[in-house]
C-alpha cells in the first residue's frame, strides 16, 4: 500500500496549520494538542523540518514555529523528503546508487523496470506540483493525465 507515514501525515498537518496562521508562530504544545499527538513526536517532526529549512523556530514566551518560506514554495515532495528521506517507489528507482546488498536482485531480467521507473517519475512530478498552500487552502488541482501520459 502506498501511504503517508504517521510522521509525514503530522508534518503535513503542522505545515498546513502554519500556512493558515502565517501571522504568528505556533507552539509545539498548540500543534500537538490540535492534532491529538504527543508533544515529543511533534518536536521531533518540527526539528527535522527546521533542519531542512522548511520552518523557522523562535525561542521565548512568544516563540514557536512558522514557515521558513511562503507555503506556495514548499512542495509535498520537499516535506516528504525532509521526513522520510529520498523518495523511492522501488529499488530500481533510487536516486543514489544503493549498496550491493540493497540492490534489486532481478537486474536485467526485470520486465517492468522501465514502466515502473516512468511511474515513479510521474508520481515525483505530481508531488513537486502540489504545495503546502494547495493542501492548506484546498486548492489541489492536478492534470493527472498529463503527468502520466507517457506511461
C-alpha positions as a printed NumPy array, in Angstrom:
array([[  0.   ,   0.   ,   0.   ],
       [  1.212,   3.478,  -0.842],
       [  0.5  ,   5.811,   2.071],
       [  1.98 ,   8.604,   4.154],
       [  3.726,   7.566,   7.328],
       [  2.287,   8.931,  10.542],
       [  5.192,  11.363,  10.83 ],
       [  4.663,  12.666,   7.294],
       [  0.941,  12.981,   7.927],
       [  1.558,  15.017,  11.105],
       [  4.192,  17.129,   9.338],
       [  1.696,  17.912,   6.586],
       [ -0.941,  18.853,   9.167],
       [  1.525,  21.093,  11.016],
       [  2.735,  22.9  ,   7.888],
       [ -0.822,  23.427,   6.658],
       [ -1.74 ,  24.851,  10.056],
       [  1.251,  27.207,   9.897],
       [  0.208,  28.299,   6.396],
       [ -3.257,  29.198,   7.693],
       [ -1.747,  31.094,  10.672],
       [  1.074,  32.869,   8.85 ],
       [  0.822,  35.947,  11.049],
       [  2.063,  34.136,  14.164],
       [  4.313,  31.369,  15.416],
       [  2.67 ,  28.197,  16.671],
       [  3.965,  26.365,  19.72 ],
       [  4.695,  22.662,  19.853],
       [  2.033,  22.327,  22.547],
       [ -0.617,  24.064,  20.423],
       [  0.144,  21.926,  17.377],
       [  0.33 ,  18.677,  19.354],
       [ -2.931,  19.412,  21.179],
       [ -4.66 ,  20.428,  17.951],
       [ -3.917,  17.063,  16.356],
       [ -4.023,  14.87 ,  19.481],
       [ -0.442,  13.711,  19.35 ],
       [  2.428,  13.51 ,  21.826],
       [  4.362,  16.81 ,  22.059],
       [  7.652,  14.899,  21.831],
       [  6.694,  13.488,  18.438],
       [  5.705,  16.962,  17.198],
       [  9.024,  18.34 ,  18.494],
       [ 10.96 ,  15.688,  16.55 ],
       [  8.997,  16.422,  13.38 ],
       [  9.485,  20.181,  13.704],
       [ 13.203,  19.719,  14.361],
       [ 13.544,  17.783,  11.101],
       [ 11.578,  20.421,   9.211],
       [ 13.711,  23.179,  10.746],
       [ 16.911,  21.354,   9.84 ],
       [ 15.706,  21.086,   6.213],
       [ 14.84 ,  24.792,   6.055],
       [ 11.068,  24.388,   5.806],
       [ 10.218,  26.021,   9.137],
       [ 11.793,  28.579,  11.443],
       [ 11.878,  28.268,  15.197],
       [ 11.829,  31.136,  17.636],
       [ 12.511,  30.738,  21.359],
       [ 10.887,  32.663,  24.156],
       [  7.44 ,  33.248,  25.601],
       [  6.085,  34.32 ,  22.196],
       [  8.189,  31.739,  20.375],
       [  7.155,  28.813,  18.295],
       [  7.371,  27.627,  14.733],
       [  6.44 ,  29.263,  11.445],
       [  7.033,  28.552,   7.775],
       [ 10.508,  29.494,   6.554],
       [  9.15 ,  30.478,   3.131],
       [  5.764,  31.08 ,   1.519],
       [  3.543,  27.984,   1.505],
       [  3.365,  28.204,  -2.312],
       [  7.109,  27.405,  -2.384],
       [  7.049,  24.327,  -0.146],
       [  6.214,  21.214,  -2.135],
       [  4.836,  17.98 ,  -0.785],
       [  7.964,  16.328,  -2.174],
       [ 10.167,  18.616,  -0.044],
       [  8.126,  17.745,   3.045],
       [  8.265,  14.002,   2.37 ],
       [ 11.991,  14.039,   1.734],
       [ 12.545,  16.05 ,   4.929],
       [ 10.671,  13.477,   6.988],
       [ 11.21 ,  10.203,   5.13 ],
       [ 14.371,  10.72 ,   3.107],
       [ 14.69 ,  10.175,  -0.638],
       [ 11.559,   9.053,  -2.47 ],
       [ 11.862,   5.585,  -3.955],
       [  8.925,   3.63 ,  -5.366],
       [ 11.062,   0.509,  -5.906],
       [ 14.74 ,  -0.41 ,  -5.586],
       [ 15.411,   0.453,  -9.236],
       [ 14.054,   3.982,  -8.635],
       [ 16.647,   5.01 ,  -6.057],
       [ 18.11 ,   8.456,  -6.729],
       [ 21.525,   7.373,  -5.441],
       [ 23.257,   4.054,  -6.108],
       [ 22.409,   1.543,  -3.395],
       [ 24.93 ,  -0.685,  -1.606],
       [ 25.214,  -4.092,  -3.284],
       [ 23.284,  -5.891,  -0.54 ],
       [ 20.318,  -3.492,  -1.028],
       [ 20.163,  -3.56 ,  -4.833],
       [ 17.442,  -5.325,  -6.79 ],
       [ 18.353,  -8.967,  -7.351],
       [ 16.386,  -9.285, -10.592],
       [ 18.551,  -6.821, -12.537],
       [ 18.47 ,  -7.07 , -16.307],
       [ 15.888,  -9.889, -16.234],
       [ 13.241,  -7.469, -14.936],
       [ 10.47 ,  -6.913, -17.472],
       [  8.815,  -3.99 , -15.664],
       [ 11.779,  -1.762, -14.809],
       [ 11.15 ,   0.911, -17.471],
       [  7.404,   1.384, -16.859],
       [  7.879,   1.374, -13.067],
       [ 10.614,   3.981, -13.378],
       [  8.293,   6.131, -15.537],
       [  5.532,   5.714, -12.938],
       [  7.979,   6.747, -10.21 ],
       [  8.948,   9.82 , -12.221],
       [  5.281,  10.788, -12.74 ],
       [  4.493,  10.395,  -9.033],
       [  7.504,  12.549,  -8.125],
       [  6.422,  15.198, -10.631],
       [  2.95 ,  15.279,  -9.048],
       [  4.458,  15.623,  -5.572],
       [  6.579,  18.51 ,  -6.877],
       [  3.47 ,  20.255,  -8.252],
       [  1.414,  20.225,  -5.065],
       [  2.362,  22.729,  -2.372],
       [  1.54 ,  23.276,   1.264],
       [ -0.638,  26.185,   0.134],
       [ -2.641,  23.841,  -2.113],
       [ -3.262,  21.465,   0.79 ],
       [ -3.903,  24.145,   3.44 ],
       [ -6.439,  26.007,   1.33 ],
       [ -7.925,  23.046,  -0.599],
       [ -6.52 ,  24.217,  -3.926],
       [ -5.167,  20.917,  -5.231],
       [ -5.767,  20.9  ,  -8.976],
       [ -3.854,  18.311, -10.937],
       [ -3.833,  17.288, -14.546],
       [ -3.033,  13.673, -13.815],
       [ -3.478,  12.709, -17.483],
       [ -0.593,  14.967, -18.479],
       [  1.657,  13.702, -15.693],
       [  1.172,  10.039, -16.559],
       [  0.53 ,  10.417, -20.286],
       [  3.914,   8.906, -21.139],
       [  3.323,   5.709, -19.19 ]])
